[in-house]
């Protein structure tokens, strides 16, 4: 019985490490980290950014798996939601940039001058949607 549980634990842990490593490599391979470092002129801290991604993934997985209560959760929840929204937005923008979806879309619709307003509209819509979602308590 214990041997079987031990083998299952090793397989599960190994699988988790493999998937997490692939995800972190994908994030770095998309160029999200290097883009942020380039735009903020903090390229000398690139290894720190990569370490933070790894630690964040491990901490998030640990909190999710073991359901560890976070002190101050009622006021930290909006902060977490904001940071998660930024993370997801960066992911989607990085994927769209790689696929060159936006440049083609903008050229075809001839909306070059409206780009700042479109981005602002997307951000406001995402913010309102998040507020409605969290206000309803779904």
Buried (B, 14 or more C-beta within 10 A) or exposed (E): EEEEEEEEEEEEEEEEEEEBEEEBEEBBEBBBBBBBBEEEEEEEEBEEBBEEBBEEBEEEEEEEEEEEEEEEEEEEEEEEBEEEBEBEEBBEBBEEBEEEEBEEEBEEEEEEEEEEEEEEEEEEEEEEEBEEEEEEEE
